[in-house]
Amino acid sequence: MKLYQAAAALFASAVAVSAFTAPSKMPISRNMGTRTFVPKFGTSLAMSDSAVVDAETVEEGAETFEFQAEVGRVMDIIINSLYSNRDVFLRELVSNAADACDKKRFLSLTDGDTAALANPEIKIKSDKDAMTVTIEDTGVGMTKSELQNNLGRIAQSGTKKFMEALGEGKADVNLIGQFGVGFYSAYLVADKVEVVTKSMQADSPQYKWTSDASSSYTISEDNSDPIEGSGTRLILHLKDDALEYMESAKLEELLQHYSEFVEFPISVWKEKTEYKQVPDEEANKDLPEGEEPKMKTVPETTEDYELMNTNKPIWLRTPNEVTEEEYKDFYQSAFRATYDEPLAHTHFSLEGQIECKSILYIPGMLPFELSKDMFDEDAKNIRLYVKRVFINDKFDDIVPRWLKFVRGVVDSQDLPLNVSREILQKSKVLSIINKRLVRKSLDMIKDIESDEDESKYIMFWNNFGKYLKVGVIEDRRNKDDIVPLLRFFTSSSGEEYASLDQYIENMKENQKQIFYVTADGKEKAQMSPAAEKVRSRGYEVLYLTEPIDEIMIENVPDYKEFKLVDVSKEGLSFDDEDKEERKKKEEELNVDHKAVKDFLEGALAGKVQKVQITDLLSDSPAALVQSAYGMSPTMQRYMKAQNVAAGGSDDGMMGSFNQAVLEVNPSHPIVLDLERMVRSQGEESDEAKDFAVLLYDVAALTSGYEIEDSGDFAKRILSMMTIKSKSDIRDVEVEAQNVEQEHVEDNHENV
């Protein structure tokens, strides 16, 4: 089938959607006591009457209408712009049917016709022999005059303007709904569509509209299977590549995915197999009189309609009408989380400029798909509905990615139903909804934090703490609300977490800085000589133990009136000491120990930027620290891994820019030994050079760096062990000789 032939049929069907889908802004007109729907299109959307060629009768009771229109442009909108996945045809057509039922209910209530209110429903049945799918509703239906008038209304000029605006990125997506394109989606799977309809007006006959993918359509009276009361029967003649939609299992899957919360009952015709007990005639042939007959189990296959949408949309109720058990059951059912109990939920609505209702949940455990990739694109966290019809659960902009773990539903009255994710993400409505969802999510997290049961927030932090750190990095608007929710291990907290506010409460008097150190894990942070410099003076140190922490903390230069300070950077100072005195004291130390300082700088040329003598270290002989703009060892490893993953090499990637500064503790016995070695053996001593490099290696290890040449490191260790062993052997030999000499002397004396 040619594309343009199919498009002609789509143009022909433009108002069929108006008749049985009832666009949401369709005005109701009353003429001489009769009830009719008159779709109202603006002049920019209406095609002139001359666009419809006079009807010609092709057979008794049937009329054919020809169209002159830009069918290619309409098809472009439907296939390329509006529908990314042709599965949505069922969502659209069921939504239209539900609208028709809703309109019928409204008119019946208005006119007091309670009989017409009985049992509104939607039924779907496939016929494999005829290769059709039938969608039938008990909605408002159409009269012949409505079919004639509406089928001539083609939005030619509006379509052209919309296409131009769409190409420039300026289109208001809410205008799309005025085209009634939901019905067009039928042609994504069908090459011929029949619409059998009967209006709810009294004594209205039944009509059939047909388009076989040519440039025309017909309207005729219909004498086929009569529609009881009123309604519309849509018959799709499937394309050869769309036969999967005849399977009841496929239809059921799509209905559960898209339409499980539609208000009216939706049933699918399907085959059922039940097993029943019947007498076993063969086994009962020789059965003695009086004994119970033997039974056997046989399958019994029946066909009937089965209700699909049994779940109720609890978000449409007011919060005080919903119990905690109902919230939990809905979460476990909607998100297939049978064994997870949410930590918190919030139920709210937006009114005024934007109307929507929502329920959000914070899971009790990390969803499985996020355990593999914290930003997994296939993770389905927020489900977007428009008037209870599921639209999508993969919108990037409905919440920021740092809230990827929050689950929930959003049901909007202001979003267009029949557009794809790509176009919908340009809608201004989403931006407004986004802000409210973020605010409500933060409120839930704060409620968990303030709960009397502290274990709840510990559980939350262990599962989702990384996401809050990403929020600090990426969400400047809400950063100030996220930072107080962060948790850290500290040098004083033991196995407990501490917040920045708790750190401030424990500060020393007159302390103006918050000290932190980065490391690969809590244990390595405790070993860090840089942290030792601060702990030894009674200050508490925050332990930042994940690669993301360093990036995150760069976005928090201060908290309240306190500056955050990395203790692994050179130039560390304290509030309780005079900076000039500190500078003078270190200059004196560098002069007093100039010999060992110069020796180390020579022996470690190319490894360190410089050597600094300091009395800030207490227990460690040396420490490696970075300059003010250098990268921590954790970040260096992360950057190297990223470079290698991108196909680069990690050899010399960091260059001299990230060479560390070696700080040396002149009072440590190891450093004193090195000084004696330099004085006694000279600067060219191999033993002294090995000792210097070994001092550097130990400082690197304890400061979180990796040994570049592990083989060379092992040789230096073995060399030192060998020297020590030889020294010990010589000592033993000398001691043995002394003992023997003493023994000889004692013998002489005895003689």
DRENMIPA-352654 format. One line per field, with one value per residue (C-alpha): residue number from 1; y, z, x; residue in one letter. Coordinates in steps of 0.1 Angstrom, whole numbers, plus 5000, padded with zeros to 4 digits. Example, Ala and Ser with C-alpha at 12.3 -4.5 7.8 and 13.67 -1.06 7.14 Angstrom:
% residues 2
i <- c(1,2)
v <- c(4955,4989)
w <- c(5078,5071)
u <- c(5123,5137)
aa <- c(A,S)
END
This chain:
% residues 751
i <- c(1,2,3,4,5,6,7,8,9,10,11,12,13,14,15,16,17,18,19,20,21,22,23,24,25,26,27,28,29,30,31,32,33,34,35,36,37,38,39,40,41,42,43,44,45,46,47,48,49,50,51,52,53,54,55,56,57,58,59,60,61,62,63,64,65,66,67,68,69,70,71,72,73,74,75,76,77,78,79,80,81,82,83,84,85,86,87,88,89,90,91,92,93,94,95,96,97,98,99,100,101,102,103,104,105,106,107,108,109,110,111,112,113,114,115,116,117,118,119,120,121,122,123,124,125,126,127,128,129,130,131,132,133,134,135,136,137,138,139,140,141,142,143,144,145,146,147,148,149,150,151,152,153,154,155,156,157,158,159,160,161,162,163,164,165,166,167,168,169,170,171,172,173,174,175,176,177,178,179,180,181,182,183,184,185,186,187,188,189,190,191,192,193,194,195,196,197,198,199,200,201,202,203,204,205,206,207,208,209,210,211,212,213,214,215,216,217,218,219,220,221,222,223,224,225,226,227,228,229,230,231,232,233,234,235,236,237,238,239,240,241,242,243,244,245,246,247,248,249,250,251,252,253,254,255,256,257,258,259,260,261,262,263,264,265,266,267,268,269,270,271,272,273,274,275,276,277,278,279,280,281,282,283,284,285,286,287,288,289,290,291,292,293,294,295,296,297,298,299,300,301,302,303,304,305,306,307,308,309,310,311,312,313,314,315,316,317,318,319,320,321,322,323,324,325,326,327,328,329,330,331,332,333,334,335,336,337,338,339,340,341,342,343,344,345,346,347,348,349,350,351,352,353,354,355,356,357,358,359,360,361,362,363,364,365,366,367,368,369,370,371,372,373,374,375,376,377,378,379,380,381,382,383,384,385,386,387,388,389,390,391,392,393,394,395,396,397,398,399,400,401,402,403,404,405,406,407,408,409,410,411,412,413,414,415,416,417,418,419,420,421,422,423,424,425,426,427,428,429,430,431,432,433,434,435,436,437,438,439,440,441,442,443,444,445,446,447,448,449,450,451,452,453,454,455,456,457,458,459,460,461,462,463,464,465,466,467,468,469,470,471,472,473,474,475,476,477,478,479,480,481,482,483,484,485,486,487,488,489,490,491,492,493,494,495,496,497,498,499,500,501,502,503,504,505,506,507,508,509,510,511,512,513,514,515,516,517,518,519,520,521,522,523,524,525,526,527,528,529,530,531,532,533,534,535,536,537,538,539,540,541,542,543,544,545,546,547,548,549,550,551,552,553,554,555,556,557,558,559,560,561,562,563,564,565,566,567,568,569,570,571,572,573,574,575,576,577,578,579,580,581,582,583,584,585,586,587,588,589,590,591,592,593,594,595,596,597,598,599,600,601,602,603,604,605,606,607,608,609,610,611,612,613,614,615,616,617,618,619,620,621,622,623,624,625,626,627,628,629,630,631,632,633,634,635,636,637,638,639,640,641,642,643,644,645,646,647,648,649,650,651,652,653,654,655,656,657,658,659,660,661,662,663,664,665,666,667,668,669,670,671,672,673,674,675,676,677,678,679,680,681,682,683,684,685,686,687,688,689,690,691,692,693,694,695,696,697,698,699,700,701,702,703,704,705,706,707,708,709,710,711,712,713,714,715,716,717,718,719,720,721,722,723,724,725,726,727,728,729,730,731,732,733,734,735,736,737,738,739,740,741,742,743,744,745,746,747,748,749,750,751)
v <- c(5000,5034,5059,5086,5063,5055,5092,5099,5075,5092,5125,5110,5098,5132,5136,5100,5107,5137,5115,5087,5101,5134,5158,5173,5208,5198,5221,5206,5221,5216,5221,5216,5193,5170,5162,5165,5170,5197,5197,5232,5239,5274,5290,5282,5245,5242,5234,5254,5238,5237,5212,5186,5175,5170,5136,5111,5081,5049,5025,5027,5041,5048,5080,5086,5117,5127,5148,5174,5177,5176,5140,5136,5163,5146,5113,5129,5142,5109,5085,5107,5132,5118,5081,5065,5031,5017,4998,5031,5026,5006,5032,5060,5041,5029,5064,5077,5050,5060,5096,5086,5068,5098,5121,5099,5098,5136,5141,5115,5132,5166,5153,5130,5100,5075,5045,5055,5054,5016,4996,5019,4995,4989,4955,4943,4912,4898,4875,4855,4843,4878,4893,4920,4936,4952,4978,4985,5011,5020,5057,5086,5075,5096,5106,5107,5145,5145,5121,5142,5175,5163,5142,5172,5192,5188,5210,5217,5252,5244,5212,5232,5259,5232,5213,5246,5254,5219,5221,5253,5240,5266,5244,5245,5207,5213,5223,5188,5176,5199,5177,5147,5126,5098,5081,5083,5058,5031,5033,5024,4988,4987,4993,4995,5009,5006,5027,5014,5039,5046,5079,5081,5104,5088,5066,5072,5046,5028,5040,5027,5048,5030,5039,5014,5034,5052,5089,5085,5071,5061,5065,5042,5028,4997,4965,4943,4933,4960,4982,4981,5016,5037,5034,5029,4997,5002,4974,4974,4952,4945,4949,4918,4929,4937,4903,4900,4923,4895,4876,4882,4879,4909,4930,4921,4932,4965,4972,4964,4987,5017,5015,4997,5028,5038,5045,5023,4985,4972,4935,4913,4883,4854,4817,4801,4766,4752,4717,4698,4664,4640,4602,4580,4557,4534,4528,4525,4497,4469,4490,4470,4484,4507,4520,4556,4561,4569,4604,4620,4655,4669,4703,4724,4753,4783,4817,4848,4884,4890,4922,4938,4970,4958,4983,5015,5049,5058,5091,5105,5101,5126,5116,5112,5086,5063,5040,5032,4997,5009,5031,5001,4977,5002,5006,4969,4963,4993,4989,4951,4954,4927,4924,4961,4983,5020,5042,5072,5084,5117,5123,5157,5177,5208,5233,5266,5272,5234,5206,5172,5146,5126,5100,5096,5069,5064,5027,5007,4991,5000,4988,4959,4978,5006,4983,4976,5012,5040,5059,5029,5043,5014,5021,5030,5053,5080,5069,5097,5095,5119,5116,5081,5069,5058,5078,5070,5062,5073,5110,5125,5159,5149,5146,5153,5122,5125,5116,5085,5063,5080,5061,5074,5084,5117,5122,5155,5172,5197,5175,5164,5127,5118,5129,5111,5114,5135,5162,5161,5168,5203,5211,5239,5219,5194,5221,5231,5196,5189,5217,5204,5168,5178,5198,5170,5145,5166,5170,5132,5128,5154,5136,5104,5123,5137,5104,5092,5059,5069,5036,5047,5074,5052,5027,5055,5069,5035,5029,5064,5086,5087,5102,5132,5137,5139,5164,5186,5186,5190,5208,5243,5254,5228,5224,5243,5220,5188,5196,5193,5158,5145,5121,5112,5091,5112,5108,5110,5092,5057,5035,5062,5088,5125,5154,5188,5203,5176,5183,5220,5212,5192,5220,5233,5268,5295,5269,5284,5256,5222,5197,5168,5142,5120,5083,5050,5039,5047,5026,5043,5077,5068,5059,5091,5112,5143,5136,5129,5165,5177,5149,5154,5189,5178,5186,5163,5153,5143,5112,5114,5078,5076,5090,5112,5129,5150,5163,5169,5187,5212,5224,5231,5256,5265,5256,5282,5305,5277,5270,5234,5227,5197,5186,5168,5201,5220,5253,5239,5264,5264,5291,5289,5298,5328,5324,5345,5325,5293,5305,5316,5283,5262,5284,5277,5239,5239,5257,5234,5203,5216,5187,5160,5183,5188,5152,5141,5166,5152,5115,5120,5143,5136,5121,5151,5187,5197,5186,5205,5201,5204,5197,5192,5154,5135,5098,5095,5101,5117,5125,5134,5164,5181,5218,5239,5229,5193,5161,5137,5102,5089,5114,5107,5070,5078,5101,5075,5048,5072,5079,5042,5034,5061,5043,5064,5055,5061,5065,5099,5112,5135,5149,5171,5191,5165,5157,5159,5177,5155,5167,5153,5150,5159,5144,5109,5082,5071,5107,5110,5077,5091,5123,5103,5081,5112,5127,5095,5080,5111,5120,5094,5064,5038,5028,5063,5067,5035,5046,5079,5063,5038,5067,5082,5049,5045,5081,5074,5043,5058,5089,5069,5068,5037,5024,5030,5002,4974,4953,4981,4986,4949,4950,4980,4961,4930,4951,4967,4933,4919,4947,4942,4905,4909,4934,4910,4881,4903,4912,4875,4866,4893,4883,4846,4856,4877,4848,4824,4848,4852,4814,4811,4838,4820,4788,4805,4819,4786,4770)
w <- c(5000,4990,5017,5001,4995,5032,5041,5020,5041,5072,5060,5052,5088,5104,5119,5127,5159,5165,5164,5186,5204,5214,5217,5252,5241,5219,5226,5230,5208,5212,5182,5184,5214,5197,5211,5187,5191,5169,5168,5169,5148,5145,5111,5109,5113,5091,5054,5031,5019,4984,4996,4996,4961,4958,4969,4942,4947,4938,4950,4966,5001,4999,4991,4982,4991,4975,4992,4979,5007,5017,5028,5029,5056,5077,5074,5084,5116,5125,5118,5121,5148,5169,5172,5180,5186,5168,5199,5209,5184,5210,5237,5214,5202,5237,5250,5222,5232,5269,5259,5239,5270,5292,5268,5268,5306,5307,5282,5300,5334,5318,5302,5330,5308,5334,5312,5289,5318,5322,5318,5298,5285,5259,5243,5221,5199,5173,5143,5130,5100,5089,5101,5120,5154,5166,5193,5204,5229,5242,5239,5223,5186,5155,5132,5094,5093,5118,5097,5065,5082,5102,5076,5054,5080,5073,5090,5059,5068,5104,5095,5073,5100,5126,5105,5099,5136,5145,5123,5140,5174,5182,5181,5210,5214,5229,5195,5183,5201,5180,5150,5166,5154,5179,5153,5127,5147,5135,5102,5118,5119,5095,5057,5059,5087,5091,5116,5124,5146,5160,5177,5211,5195,5194,5164,5149,5123,5122,5097,5084,5074,5054,5040,5022,5022,4989,4985,4993,5019,5019,5042,5041,5062,5080,5084,5100,5136,5153,5180,5211,5223,5210,5204,5179,5165,5150,5127,5118,5088,5098,5076,5069,5092,5121,5126,5161,5173,5166,5196,5228,5248,5229,5233,5270,5274,5258,5278,5310,5300,5287,5299,5332,5349,5323,5341,5321,5320,5292,5282,5257,5240,5248,5250,5284,5294,5326,5341,5355,5370,5350,5354,5338,5316,5308,5344,5355,5331,5357,5387,5414,5423,5452,5448,5439,5403,5394,5381,5357,5349,5314,5299,5288,5265,5264,5248,5266,5274,5304,5323,5320,5340,5376,5393,5406,5402,5439,5430,5419,5455,5482,5506,5536,5517,5511,5538,5543,5533,5500,5493,5499,5478,5449,5450,5450,5422,5399,5402,5404,5438,5458,5485,5489,5514,5505,5531,5524,5501,5492,5476,5462,5434,5414,5406,5389,5359,5357,5368,5378,5405,5417,5442,5448,5467,5481,5478,5508,5488,5457,5426,5409,5376,5394,5412,5379,5367,5389,5359,5339,5309,5311,5348,5350,5379,5371,5351,5332,5326,5307,5320,5334,5301,5304,5281,5290,5318,5302,5302,5310,5321,5344,5373,5373,5371,5407,5417,5394,5425,5432,5419,5413,5390,5375,5359,5341,5325,5306,5285,5250,5249,5214,5211,5215,5243,5221,5214,5249,5265,5249,5267,5293,5314,5321,5335,5360,5370,5374,5400,5421,5419,5431,5460,5471,5468,5490,5515,5517,5523,5550,5567,5567,5581,5610,5618,5654,5640,5629,5612,5584,5572,5576,5553,5529,5528,5522,5493,5477,5492,5459,5442,5466,5459,5422,5431,5447,5415,5390,5406,5416,5422,5450,5462,5494,5504,5495,5513,5549,5539,5532,5556,5562,5584,5605,5627,5658,5646,5647,5628,5627,5601,5608,5590,5585,5611,5636,5627,5635,5668,5678,5667,5689,5702,5676,5649,5615,5591,5583,5576,5552,5536,5505,5504,5490,5520,5557,5567,5543,5554,5590,5579,5560,5573,5561,5584,5612,5610,5620,5644,5665,5673,5684,5652,5637,5600,5575,5556,5519,5507,5472,5439,5434,5468,5455,5426,5449,5476,5450,5447,5484,5491,5524,5546,5566,5577,5577,5549,5538,5537,5522,5546,5519,5502,5510,5530,5557,5586,5618,5633,5667,5655,5640,5603,5604,5633,5614,5583,5603,5621,5589,5573,5603,5601,5564,5571,5601,5580,5547,5541,5542,5523,5494,5494,5491,5464,5444,5450,5442,5412,5388,5416,5437,5431,5462,5497,5527,5563,5587,5623,5616,5613,5646,5640,5603,5589,5557,5538,5502,5497,5466,5456,5458,5423,5422,5421,5449,5443,5442,5414,5396,5394,5383,5355,5344,5342,5322,5298,5293,5288,5261,5243,5256,5276,5313,5308,5321,5317,5347,5339,5363,5371,5397,5412,5449,5476,5501,5537,5561,5598,5610,5645,5633,5639,5603,5591,5618,5605,5570,5581,5598,5567,5545,5568,5572,5537,5515,5490,5464,5488,5471,5505,5513,5479,5484,5518,5505,5477,5502,5525,5495,5487,5522,5522,5489,5501,5534,5515,5491,5460,5441,5437,5401,5399,5424,5412,5420,5454,5462,5453,5477,5505,5499,5497,5531,5545,5532,5546,5579,5578,5570,5598,5622,5611,5616,5650,5658,5646,5666,5696,5691,5688,5719,5738,5726,5735,5770,5773,5763,5788,5816,5808,5810,5843,5857,5846)
u <- c(5000,5014,5020,4999,4970,4970,4973,4942,4923,4935,4923,4890,4887,4894,4860,4853,4873,4850,4820,4830,4860,4844,4873,4875,4867,4837,4808,4773,4746,4709,4686,4648,4652,4676,4711,4741,4778,4792,4830,4842,4873,4888,4890,4927,4919,4888,4891,4869,4837,4851,4876,4849,4838,4800,4790,4781,4760,4779,4752,4719,4722,4759,4777,4814,4834,4866,4892,4917,4943,4980,4977,5015,5018,4992,5009,5042,5027,5011,5040,5071,5061,5033,5037,5070,5055,5025,5013,4997,4969,4950,4956,4942,4912,4903,4906,4883,4858,4860,4854,4823,4810,4817,4799,4769,4769,4771,4742,4721,4725,4718,4685,4675,4677,4688,4680,4709,4733,4732,4764,4788,4815,4842,4846,4875,4874,4897,4887,4916,4897,4887,4920,4902,4901,4869,4866,4831,4817,4783,4790,4772,4773,4767,4739,4742,4743,4771,4791,4785,4794,4824,4841,4845,4864,4901,4926,4947,4959,4964,4983,5007,5013,5018,5044,5063,5063,5073,5103,5114,5108,5081,5049,5025,5020,4985,4973,4978,4947,4926,4934,4917,4946,4939,4917,4945,4965,4942,4961,4993,4981,4951,4948,4910,4888,4850,4831,4796,4777,4743,4735,4718,4691,4657,4649,4684,4693,4727,4753,4786,4816,4843,4877,4898,4930,4922,4915,4878,4854,4817,4788,4758,4730,4741,4720,4747,4748,4726,4741,4719,4710,4738,4775,4803,4819,4853,4865,4902,4913,4949,4979,4999,5027,5003,4987,5002,4974,4948,4963,4942,4974,4989,4958,4957,4993,4987,4955,4973,5001,4982,4946,4945,4930,4904,4871,4848,4850,4872,4868,4887,4872,4895,4897,4897,4906,4892,4896,4866,4860,4838,4831,4857,4835,4863,4873,4837,4827,4831,4824,4805,4771,4771,4807,4815,4823,4859,4865,4890,4900,4893,4900,4870,4876,4852,4853,4840,4848,4872,4875,4910,4910,4904,4927,4913,4931,4934,4951,4918,4904,4912,4940,4918,4897,4927,4941,4978,4971,4956,4986,5009,4988,4987,5025,5032,5007,5015,5053,5055,5072,5055,5082,5089,5072,5077,5095,5072,5045,5028,4994,4987,4970,4977,4950,4947,4970,4978,4956,4971,4969,4999,5011,5048,5067,5102,5109,5120,5148,5169,5149,5167,5172,5189,5213,5230,5230,5219,5206,5193,5173,5149,5140,5104,5099,5073,5043,5026,4988,4966,4930,4938,4953,4989,5012,5048,5072,5104,5102,5136,5123,5094,5119,5156,5178,5189,5153,5155,5147,5113,5083,5049,5021,5011,4977,4974,4943,4964,4988,4978,4970,4981,5017,5050,5075,5099,5073,5057,5090,5089,5056,5057,5033,5060,5083,5056,5049,5086,5091,5062,5074,5109,5095,5072,5101,5123,5095,5092,5129,5129,5100,5120,5150,5129,5112,5117,5130,5165,5170,5146,5169,5199,5182,5173,5208,5224,5201,5198,5225,5244,5214,5214,5251,5243,5215,5241,5262,5234,5205,5216,5180,5175,5211,5206,5178,5198,5230,5216,5203,5239,5255,5292,5314,5337,5368,5345,5313,5325,5300,5273,5266,5268,5252,5269,5247,5258,5295,5289,5273,5305,5329,5357,5352,5360,5364,5355,5363,5348,5377,5373,5395,5389,5398,5387,5368,5365,5395,5418,5405,5414,5450,5455,5484,5466,5437,5462,5473,5438,5428,5459,5448,5413,5394,5368,5373,5346,5355,5345,5348,5334,5347,5316,5322,5351,5330,5301,5321,5334,5299,5297,5325,5308,5279,5262,5291,5317,5342,5349,5386,5404,5431,5450,5459,5490,5488,5466,5460,5440,5419,5435,5471,5487,5494,5525,5539,5531,5548,5579,5581,5580,5607,5629,5622,5631,5664,5673,5667,5679,5703,5676,5651,5675,5685,5649,5641,5670,5663,5626,5630,5601,5580,5571,5567,5587,5595,5582,5594,5564,5556,5519,5524,5524,5527,5535,5570,5557,5525,5517,5494,5482,5484,5453,5441,5455,5434,5431,5444,5408,5399,5431,5422,5387,5400,5425,5397,5375,5404,5411,5374,5373,5402,5430,5461,5467,5505,5515,5479,5481,5515,5534,5503,5492,5526,5521,5540,5559,5555,5581,5579,5615,5610,5600,5627,5627,5634,5661,5677,5677,5694,5721,5725,5729,5755,5775,5773,5768,5741,5753,5747,5725,5712,5701,5684,5665,5655,5643,5622,5608,5598,5580,5563,5550,5537,5520,5503,5490,5479,5458,5480,5490,5526,5535,5561,5552,5582,5607,5589,5593,5630,5636,5618,5639,5670,5663,5654,5687,5707,5690,5696,5733,5736,5719,5742,5772,5759,5754,5789,5805,5785,5795,5832,5829,5814,5841,5868,5854,5852,5889,5899,5880,5898,5932,5923,5913,5946)
aa <- c(M,K,L,Y,Q,A,A,A,A,L,F,A,S,A,V,A,V,S,A,F,T,A,P,S,K,M,P,I,S,R,N,M,G,T,R,T,F,V,P,K,F,G,T,S,L,A,M,S,D,S,A,V,V,D,A,E,T,V,E,E,G,A,E,T,F,E,F,Q,A,E,V,G,R,V,M,D,I,I,I,N,S,L,Y,S,N,R,D,V,F,L,R,E,L,V,S,N,A,A,D,A,C,D,K,K,R,F,L,S,L,T,D,G,D,T,A,A,L,A,N,P,E,I,K,I,K,S,D,K,D,A,M,T,V,T,I,E,D,T,G,V,G,M,T,K,S,E,L,Q,N,N,L,G,R,I,A,Q,S,G,T,K,K,F,M,E,A,L,G,E,G,K,A,D,V,N,L,I,G,Q,F,G,V,G,F,Y,S,A,Y,L,V,A,D,K,V,E,V,V,T,K,S,M,Q,A,D,S,P,Q,Y,K,W,T,S,D,A,S,S,S,Y,T,I,S,E,D,N,S,D,P,I,E,G,S,G,T,R,L,I,L,H,L,K,D,D,A,L,E,Y,M,E,S,A,K,L,E,E,L,L,Q,H,Y,S,E,F,V,E,F,P,I,S,V,W,K,E,K,T,E,Y,K,Q,V,P,D,E,E,A,N,K,D,L,P,E,G,E,E,P,K,M,K,T,V,P,E,T,T,E,D,Y,E,L,M,N,T,N,K,P,I,W,L,R,T,P,N,E,V,T,E,E,E,Y,K,D,F,Y,Q,S,A,F,R,A,T,Y,D,E,P,L,A,H,T,H,F,S,L,E,G,Q,I,E,C,K,S,I,L,Y,I,P,G,M,L,P,F,E,L,S,K,D,M,F,D,E,D,A,K,N,I,R,L,Y,V,K,R,V,F,I,N,D,K,F,D,D,I,V,P,R,W,L,K,F,V,R,G,V,V,D,S,Q,D,L,P,L,N,V,S,R,E,I,L,Q,K,S,K,V,L,S,I,I,N,K,R,L,V,R,K,S,L,D,M,I,K,D,I,E,S,D,E,D,E,S,K,Y,I,M,F,W,N,N,F,G,K,Y,L,K,V,G,V,I,E,D,R,R,N,K,D,D,I,V,P,L,L,R,F,F,T,S,S,S,G,E,E,Y,A,S,L,D,Q,Y,I,E,N,M,K,E,N,Q,K,Q,I,F,Y,V,T,A,D,G,K,E,K,A,Q,M,S,P,A,A,E,K,V,R,S,R,G,Y,E,V,L,Y,L,T,E,P,I,D,E,I,M,I,E,N,V,P,D,Y,K,E,F,K,L,V,D,V,S,K,E,G,L,S,F,D,D,E,D,K,E,E,R,K,K,K,E,E,E,L,N,V,D,H,K,A,V,K,D,F,L,E,G,A,L,A,G,K,V,Q,K,V,Q,I,T,D,L,L,S,D,S,P,A,A,L,V,Q,S,A,Y,G,M,S,P,T,M,Q,R,Y,M,K,A,Q,N,V,A,A,G,G,S,D,D,G,M,M,G,S,F,N,Q,A,V,L,E,V,N,P,S,H,P,I,V,L,D,L,E,R,M,V,R,S,Q,G,E,E,S,D,E,A,K,D,F,A,V,L,L,Y,D,V,A,A,L,T,S,G,Y,E,I,E,D,S,G,D,F,A,K,R,I,L,S,M,M,T,I,K,S,K,S,D,I,R,D,V,E,V,E,A,Q,N,V,E,Q,E,H,V,E,D,N,H,E,N,V)
END
